[in-house]
Structures are given as structure tokens and as C-alpha cells.
């Protein structure tokens, strides 16, 4: 199990450098249900982000990235949403965490934060949450704030929602902080309760193939926000706090009561996706990994037809994986590009990855990148 992101027990010099790592995530099922107070089933993955925090004498925040040419520096007095230049907005995920800490009444001091990540950027595997959560855990340690894991989730989510401006629902941060090896996490996004559910792929003779379609994935361009607004409007018209409060037995009535086809489609996706997610967790609790395949494929069809968040590259990858024997395949992440996952036997996965690449070449798409993932531990300390 991942170590709890709290300061080391032994007394230590508060100025000593510390390093934490937090993972990205694959969402097995349960897409766009998080901001509807619903259920999702993510898992942490081996790819992640490492954050090293060390003190500075000056009252500034310095952000250095192994993936960027130049550091970004911002005075602590200027730390607020919108303060970064457009060219430096990548550092907002780091600065936003420090800002959220200050907003909660904690004292900041000058710090250098060095980050290094291997989650593919823009792939829908939550490189942003990995970045935020590694920084939140490292700052918690360095500043000796004594925050627990739910606090760190809240900090990271506040940074993404209120500093960066991405209206995500918090699932990514839960997975990055609470992840466990060989477990997916059944997340109740109303209560933020997390239940680890067995997902030992190796023991089942399976692999979870990820295909990074290289189709751009961007959550701050308005399309994500439009989906969220439509869901909130549908819930308002149906007289419920959130679409999570409607089950399959109420679906037909809800469709009759909504006046607009777009609202009907958005609501139908969320209501049926919650049901699929809970059904998937039930199967996994009894070790029926192969049997979840049809639920994954049905989830993709719902995202394609009702939530309308897939793109041709994504749909093609799903089609090829299914044709090559995947038990189930779906897009993972917020949509409009990003990654596809397929639950497969290892030999099939190797052939399928080659077939997806060939199909993309035939349509002049950017070459995809495929790799297998397993469920990994959440945020943990690397330095002593």
C-alpha cells in the first residue's frame, strides 16, 4: 500500500530538501461521473511526476522542470490566479498548489520546486494531477503542515479548478494520492470515500494496453465545461442535486421530462455510466476480470454517441483493439483525444498495438504509442 503523504515521523531540519513522487492514472470506467457526484473506478499507474522542494532565501517561488528550457519565478506576494505570463502557464499547476496552501492560512516561504515527469502530456492520463499531487505532498512535508491525504486531494483539486481554471471533478487527484498496487479505486465522488478493489492483471493472465492516440487532449478549451454545464442543467430540470441521484429505473422518466435532445443524451450517459461502474466493481470483487469487458465497450459507445467526446483516432483504436481480441476497450480520460485502453491477453496486445499503428498510418494520423500498465501505488516519499 502507498505510504500516507504526511511528514516523516522523525524530527528533521525544516530546511532540508525533500522529494515526493505521485502517479498519473488510468480510469478503468466511470467517465464524466465525478462532477456529477457519481462513481468512477480509476487506478494509479507507474508513470508519474517527481517533485523536489528546497528552500530559497528570497520570498519567491521558483519552478524548474526537466521538460522545460527555462525556470519560472514568481514573487510570493504576486501568487494569485492570472499572475503568470501566458508562456509560463505550465507552471500554474505548481504555483496553484502553493497558492491553495496560502489560501488555507498556511505560511509560505521562498522555495525552489524541481519537477520531472514521465506521464505523456496531453494524453488524458492526468499528468496534471500527478504534478499537483507530487508538489502538494512535497510542500506538506517541507513546510511540516501535517495535512492528511484528503487534505492533499483538496489542495490539488483547488489548484486545478481555481488557479489553472480546469473544471475537473477530483477523481484524478484521488487516484494519484490514494492509489494502491494491484487495486483500482471505487470512488464515491459525493462523499469522496475510496474503496480499493482487486485488479491483479498478472494473476489473471491479462494486460491493460494503453494506446496514446496522440490526438490532442485539452480540458480548458470550453468543451469539458460545456458538458459539465449540460449535466448540471439536466439535474436542475429533473429536480435532483446531481445526476448521480437517478438510477436506471428512473432513466425512461428522465428522458421524457428533459426538453432537449442534447440534455437527454448527456444525462443518459451519466446515469448509465454510474450503473456500469458499480457493476464493474461488483465483478472485480469476485475476480471476474474478463467479464468486465462488455461494460468497458458499452462505456465507450456511450461516450461516443451520448456524451460526444470521442474523436476519429480514438474510435479507430477501439475498433482495432476489439477486432484483435480485446475483452473490452474504451477511451479513458476527459475526452476529445487522449488514450484508449484495451483489456487483453498479452500476446493479443502485442499484435493489436502493431495493428493500430498500421491503421493510423493508412489514414495519415500521427503514429500512436502503445504500452501496458498495471495498478501502482499512490503518492509516496522518495527522499529520507
URFENVEN-V986427 format. One record per run of one state. SS is the DSSP state (H for helix, E for strand, - for the rest). FROM is the first residue (numbers start at 1). LEN is the number of residues. If there is no record, write none. Layout:
# URFENVEN-V986427
SS:FROM:LEN
SS:FROM:LEN
This chain:
# URFENVEN-V986427
-:1:17
E:18:10
-:28:6
H:34:3
-:37:2
E:39:17
-:56:4
E:60:6
-:66:6
E:72:4
H:76:3
-:79:7
H:86:18
-:104:7
E:111:7
-:118:9
H:127:16
-:143:6
H:149:16
-:165:6
H:171:8
-:179:4
E:183:6
-:189:4
E:193:6
-:199:8
E:207:6
-:213:10
H:223:16
-:239:4
H:243:3
-:246:2
H:248:10
-:258:3
H:261:25
-:286:4
H:290:16
-:306:6
H:312:12
-:324:4
E:328:5
-:333:6
E:339:6
-:345:1
H:346:17
-:363:6
E:369:5
-:374:6
E:380:2
-:382:3
